[in-house]
Amino acid sequence: MSGCCDNDCSLDRLRERQRGTLFLVLGINAVMFFVIGAAALYGNTTALLADSLDNLGDALTYGLSIYAVSKGASVKAKVALFKGWLILLAAFVVVAQIIYRFFVPSLPVFEIMGTFSLLGLIANSITLFALWRHRKEDVNMSSVWECSRNDIATNISVFIAAGAVWLTESGWPDVVVAAALVWLLIRSAMRVISSAKAELRAAE
């Protein structure tokens, strides 16, 4: 006879699949944070720095999500709420960098921006594909999906900014795209926070 009822076994298998996927995407984002972060500092680009901080936030998010996989609805909602605040914190870090660029303008290396935004796009496409089947399973995984979907838009935006820097020979496209990414991060954070609060109220 089976050591658990069908529902329990099915739930255990679901959790194991979620945990395996999260370990995969955590590793990808941790590596990309260091790679893209180093490229951003070398290339003097705020937009690429925003991209790297997004990877860091995602890596932390996936780590928290692994913890929440086997927890109840209330714990998952609290973890999702914390992830929302992490996204918001990343947005404020980029805002600080944008303000700095207004006082200390510079010309980013567009080759670095373009190359590493495409590298990030490849990595995040793999992440998005891996998370696709989990996106509607619970609030924990849906908030992870939200983060991953943002990354694709971020990579494409940075690549477009690289082309604009090349065409205009100005650093302003880099700053403009970074500002747009701030708006994207804030909007995403608000959605995750709102969903998590709704789940918490439902769990009470």
N, C-alpha and C positions, 0 to 999 in steps of 0.2 A: 504494500500500500504506500501511497505517497505520504511524505512527512509533513505536508501542509495541504490545506484545502486549495481548490483551484484558484480562487480569488487571491489568496495570499501568495501563491506561487507566481501568478501572473503579475502581481504588484512587485514582487522581488525581481522578476526579470526586467520589468520596466525600469526599476531603480538602477539595476546594473547597467542597462543600456544607456541611461542618462549619465551615470557616473563615468562610464568609458568614454562617451562623447565629450564630456566636460574636461576630462584629463587631456584629451587630444587637443582641444581648442585652447586650453590653458597654456599648454606647451608652445603652441604656435604663437600666441599673443605675447608670451614672456620673451621669446626669442626676438620677435619683431619689435618689441619695445626697445631693446638694446641696440638692434641694428638700425632702426629708423631714427632713434634718439641720437645716436652717434652721427648719423648722416645729417640730421637737422642742425646739430651744433657745428659740424664741419662746413655745411652749405649755408649757414647763417639764415635759415628760413623758419619763420614763425608758423606757417601753415603746416610744414612737416613736423615741427615740434608738437603742434596740436594733435597731429596724427599719432605720434609716438606716445603721448600722454593718454590718448584714447586706448591704445594697446595696453598700457599699464593698468588703466582703469578696468579694462576687460579682463585682464589676467587676474586681478583681485576679485572681480565679479565672479569669474568662473570658479575660483578657489572657494568663495563663499557659497556658491551654488552647489558644489560638491558636498559641502557640509550639510546643506539644506535638503539634499535629495531624499534622505530617509526620514526626515522630520515631518511633523504635522503641518496642517494648513497655516496655523498661526505663526509658527517659526518661519515657514517659507515666506509668508507675507512680511515679516520683520526683516528678513534677509533682503528681500526685494526692495524694501523701503531704504535700507542702508545702501544698497546698490544705486538707488536713485540719487541719494545724497553724494555718493562718490562721483557720479557723472556730473553733478552740479559743481563739485569742487574742481574737477578737471576744467570745466568751462571758465571758472574764475582765474585759474592759473594762466589760461590762454589770454584772458582779458588783461592780466597784469603784463604779459609779454607784449601785447598790442600797444598798451600805453607806453611801455619802454621804447618801442619802435618809433612812436611819434616824436620822442625826444632824441633818440639816437637812430636815425634812419640809416639803412644799409641796403645793398644790392645782393639778393640771394643768388646762389649758384643754381641756375635753372636746370642744368644737366643733372645735378644731385636730386633736385625736387622731382623731376620727371622720372628718373630711373627708379628711385626708391618708392615713389607713389605707385608705380606699376608693380613693383615687388610686393608692396603691401596689398595691392588689389588682388594679386594671385593668392597670397596667404589668406586674406579675408574671404575670398570666394570659396576656398576649401572649407573654412570655418562655417560659412553660411550654409553650404551644402550639407555639412555634417549635422548642423542644428535643425535643418528643415523639418525633419520628421517629429521633432520634439516641441515645435513652436506653440502648440495648443494644448499641451499635456497638463500644465499647471502654471501658477503665477511665477514660480521660480524659473521654469524653462522659458516662459514667454518673455520675461524680462531679459534673459540671456539673448534670446532671439532679437529683441529690440536693440541691444547693444551691437550685435553683429551686423544687423542691417544698416545701422548708422555708419559702420566702418567702410562699407562699399561706397556710400555717398562721399565720405571723407576722402578716400583715395582718388576718386574721380575728380573731385574739386581741386585737390592739390595738383593733380596732373594738368588740369586746365590752367591753374595759376602759373605753373611752370612755363607753359606756352605763352601766357600773357606777359610774364617777366621777360622772356626772350624777345617778344615783339616790341615791347615798350621800353626795354632797357631801364626799367624802374622797379623798385621794391614794393610799390603800392598794391599791385595785384596780390602779392603774398599776404599783405595785411588785410585786404578786403576779403579774401577767401578765409583767412583765419577768423575774421569777425563773423562771417556766415556760418562757420563751423561752431562758433560759440552759440549762435542762435539755435543750431541743430541740437547741440548738446543740452542746452537749457530746455528745449521743447521735449526732448527724449526723457530728461530727468523728471520733468513735471508729469509725463504720462506714467512713468514707472512708479513714482511716488503716489500718484492718484490711485492707480490700480492696487498698489500695496495697501493703502489706507482703506480702500473699499473691502479688500479681503480681510483685513483686521476687524473691521466693523462686523462683517458677516460671521467671523469666527467667535465673536463675543457672545 
